[in-house]
Amino acid sequence: MVLGVGIDIIEIGRIKKSVDRFGDLFLNKIFTQTELDYSLSKSNKYQHLAARFAAKEAIAKALATGWSKGFRWKDIEIYNKKNGMPKANLHGQLQKFVSKDKSLKITMSHSEHYVTCFAILYQKNNF
């Protein structure tokens, strides 16, 4: 059974502008060190940063947490499995939204100027 869905799209240039304007203040507020290490090592680093930003937004929508229910940017950490599949680790208050009987899946896609992410939270035994 589907418990929640979320989608987000972002202009890669918007992330670049935020990094150019706010630098480490922006980067360290939004991204974990693991996300920064991965994204900043890539030649198209803004695309990777934007993908992680969009994923966090989509996940927040799927969980329907809102800022008042404990959502913090760094409580969602996006990483890639060896096969390239994106995954999310939840930390802090967000851990309670994904219990042993629930699962969260995400998918990301990009073009030259945009990144999008779709997230789905579902009951494991019914999907």
Secondary structure, DSSP 8 states (H G I E B T S, - for coil): -EEEEEEEEEEHHHHHHHHHHHTHHHHHHH--HHHHHHHHTSTTHHHHHHHHHHHHHHHHHHHT-TGGGT--GGGEEEEE-TTS-EEEEE-GGGGGGS-TTEEEEEEEEE-SSEEEEEEEEEEGGG-
